[in-house]
Amino acid sequence: MWRTRVAAACVICRSLANSNYGIKRKSPLQNLHLVSRSIHHPYYPSSKFQRPPLRISIQLFSSLNRLPLRKTKLLNVKYGYQFHRNFWLARLASRLLKLRYLILGSAVGGGYTAKKTYDQWKDMMPDLEEYKWIVPDFIWELDEHIDFEKLIKALPDADDLAKLLPDFDKIGESFTSLKGFFSPGYNLVSEVIGASDLLLLLGSPGETAFRATDQGYDNDKQYKKVSDKEKIDQLQEELLRTQLKYQRMLERLEKENKELRKLVLQRDDKGIHQRKLKKSLIDMYSEVLDILSDYDASYNTQDHLPRVVVVGDQSAGKTSVLEMIAQARIFPRGSGEMMTRSPVKVTLSEGPHHVALFKDSSREFDLTKEEDLAALRNEIEIRMRNSVKEGCTVSTETISLSVKGPGLQRMVLVDLPGVISTVTSGMAPDTKETIFSISKAYMQNPNAIILCIQDGSVDAERSIVTDLVSQMDPQGKRTIFVLTKVDLAEKNVASPSRIQQIIEGKLFPMKALGYFAVVTGKGNSSESIESIKEYEEEFFQNSKLLKTCMLKAHQVTTKNLSLAVSDCFWKMVRESVEQQADAFKATRFNLETEWKNNYPRLRELDRNELFEKAKNEILDEVISLTQVTPKHWEEILQKTLWERVSTHVIENIYLPAAQTTNSGTFNTTVDIKLKQWTDKQLPNKAVEVAWETLQEEFSRFMTEQKGTEHDDIFDKLKQAVKEESIKRHKWNERAEDSLRVIQHNALEDRSISDKQQWDAAIHFMEETLQSRLKDTESVIEDMVGPDWKKRWLYWIGRTKEQNIRNETKNELEKLIKCNEEHAAYLANDEVTTVRKNLEARGITVDPCLIKDTWHQIYRRYFLKTALNHCNLCRRGFYYYQRHFVDSELECNDIVLFWRIQRMLAITANTLRQQLTNTEVRRLEKNVKEVLEDFAEDNEKKVKLLTGKRVQLAEDLKKVREIQEKLEAFIEALHQEK
């Protein structure tokens, strides 16, 4: 390979020697350049000018030796004339390479010098990180609320700013070098001054946005003269002024925005845009909470949806804080007494008008009018008192109130009764424990935001609620602490640092997400919300707590509090609502599975649907009363009425009249007694019988099982409806008067028209007398004991008293056999005779016992005699038609029983007409009224429609409704996001 290169070099040299480069002679090989000769021909014989060969390594060659040769000038060198090659391109490249190293070195050195100068200037500037906390938090969050791109576009261009700067070209040349040297530090100072000016621009819109450079230098000199403490004070005051200016500007913008939104919403209400507004998110969420409040399942295990729970000691200012958040004095107020007696759920939402309304009412209270505010406070107080049960002080029933207005932060708050330490007179003994249990029940919800209200004007050691909150939320992950009455605290507390310890969370044994200090007025209930806001702003503007940095600017005012609470509330909602929806979905699946397994052939009817079904059945049964046949009504009425009056007829009318000696006296006695009975007792008894008959028939229809269609779940409800309807029903007062006339006329009639009626009267009399005889024999048997057959068959003996009664009975029967026409009463001598006869046999008997035994013995004898007389009168109708002339047979008792029987039939017919025409319809009307009252009374329905099946269907319906509304809410939440 080396030989090949040598041969190629020789060819090149020959070509160079033979060629003519502007010289008119041939150039010998000796006249070639020394470098060429030494490289390509190291062993060529040289002349006397030959120099020693150059020892140049082959690695030193580059691509430059292969460049094309140019025409060279003939140079005069020491060793003779030679041709010189023009390598100007190579020389230019080498110089450029040297320039690169110079530039690189200069850049490194200059960068190091610039960094050193920047570090020196940076060390000269004060460290502002220590004062970062002085700047309000909203400054660092401005990018979320202010569009800086629009702000940048609104600022002047660089060309316009350059016109305001001094003309540096006209400055002397002596400052040129200094300008270049100090340019890094100068740019840094300009950036710092520009940043501070931008901060002041945000806080002070009326001030100049940019300051001159020399003003910055003057300020630096001024700060150097004052001490560090004065610097801090000046900086704090300036930041406070800046914040207040920005706050006023922000409030002004919010007010304008509120007015604009109000106009837009008003236009929507008037239908200008002809579009239906969707229900707001907070309203949808509030509906879910309302359904959950009616849910029968356990609160702790089912309802874990977020809400803001407001707790605090009594008179700590809970109500005032809520009113400031709602921007209206809506709650009843009292000095030192308990005003919040039940939980109040307040749903805040944005709307065109500032109004309030209850969940179960359509009336809107205009919160801009004092009359409506007073009416609202009165309504809340009435609802609280009605919810409290007898013997209690507080109630667990929740009052749901919705407040809408422009600029309100959307959230759901629950105001709980204030925690007390001592039960005073007039309170129930368990008031303290009840309030604790209510507060724990709401705070145990893991997704509830706890708004802990603490009175700043009292000693911290007297706080009760802080211990309770620390137990429910030990880590403070969902607690917001609010210190109220800070104005009184600043005046009364000897050490203001104590307030700082409270706000920093170092005094109370509890943790919280945030700490706030608010002022809710001067304690005057007539103050307006606007005056309270002005007083609060004025107080914090002049408060030493802010000037001495004990409180931070973002920790004061109810405005900042409401913003923070709303943010925490919606953050908790977004984090937990989908999880709760999944939980209700799983619960729904479990309930549906349980229903399918236990009630596969029944529909899933909840309590309201079951009530409607029972209502229809009850109304059908009431209508069935009108379908009862007249014959059935009259038979029941006649039978029942006779059972009710038979004793009076036998004992007070028939028996006394039968003791007379002739028919004229019998008839006279009967007429007198019937007249007295009709005027005083009979109509009233008849109406009572009719009313009882109606009740019995109505009860029979209500309780009668109708085969497989009967559902025993309605029995309790039907019984309650029946009792309440009967209780409300009153018989027509005029019915007795008309009935008295009809009965009197019926009893006055004595004319039996045919033999059939005569036989019916005899049959009626026999049945009546046989029934009485049977009852009398039963009484006698109980008096004297069993006869000899029962004693032998059943081994039953007589008592001593029964033996005496038996002996007395035997003596009295002998007396009747001796005189069959004996009177109904024993004479005194007869009583003495019987007693002496018994004493002769060694039996001592009291005269009263003899008379009692005689009454039953004579009664049996009389009834048997009357029955025998009935048999004789069967053929006496012929004599009756002849008025018993020329006849020893007298059947006046048969006529009496016919008159009674006819009166019963006419009375039954009259009562049947009253029932079917009037009373049944009035009863039906009462039943409908009772059902309507029960339908409106949920507690009544829950009490009457009970059981596992009802509870399961009710829970299933509630869970489905909750799941559907939660899914709709989640969808709307995602759309808004």
Secondary structure as UniProt FT lines:
FT   HELIX           2..18
FT   HELIX           29..31
FT   HELIX           34..40
FT   TURN            42..43
FT   TURN            48..49
FT   HELIX           58..60
FT   HELIX           63..66
FT   STRAND          73..77
FT   TURN            78..79
FT   STRAND          80..84
FT   HELIX           88..124
FT   HELIX           128..134
FT   HELIX           137..140
FT   HELIX           142..145
FT   HELIX           148..154
FT   HELIX           158..164
FT   HELIX           168..170
FT   HELIX           173..175
FT   HELIX           176..181
FT   HELIX           183..203
FT   TURN            205..206
FT   HELIX           213..225
FT   HELIX           228..270
FT   HELIX           281..293
FT   HELIX           299..302
FT   STRAND          308..313
FT   TURN            314..315
FT   HELIX           318..326
FT   STRAND          344..350
FT   STRAND          355..358
FT   TURN            359..360
FT   STRAND          365..366
FT   TURN            367..368
FT   HELIX           370..387
FT   TURN            390..391
FT   STRAND          399..405
FT   TURN            406..407
FT   STRAND          411..415
FT   TURN            425..426
FT   TURN            429..430
FT   HELIX           431..443
FT   TURN            446..447
FT   STRAND          449..455
FT   TURN            456..457
FT   HELIX           460..462
FT   HELIX           465..472
FT   TURN            474..475
FT   TURN            477..478
FT   STRAND          479..484
FT   HELIX           486..492
FT   HELIX           497..503
FT   TURN            504..505
FT   STRAND          514..517
FT   TURN            525..526
FT   HELIX           529..542
FT   HELIX           544..547
FT   TURN            548..549
FT   HELIX           553..555
FT   HELIX           558..598
FT   TURN            600..601
FT   HELIX           607..625
FT   TURN            626..627
FT   HELIX           630..648
FT   HELIX           649..654
FT   HELIX           655..658
FT   HELIX           663..680
FT   HELIX           682..703
FT   HELIX           707..709
FT   HELIX           712..714
FT   HELIX           715..728
FT   TURN            733..734
FT   HELIX           735..748
FT   HELIX           755..784
FT   HELIX           788..794
FT   HELIX           800..818
FT   TURN            820..821
FT   HELIX           828..840
FT   TURN            841..842
FT   HELIX           847..872
FT   HELIX           873..875
FT   HELIX           877..881
FT   TURN            882..886
FT   HELIX           892..914
FT   HELIX           915..919
FT   HELIX           920..936
FT   HELIX           938..944
FT   HELIX           948..976
//
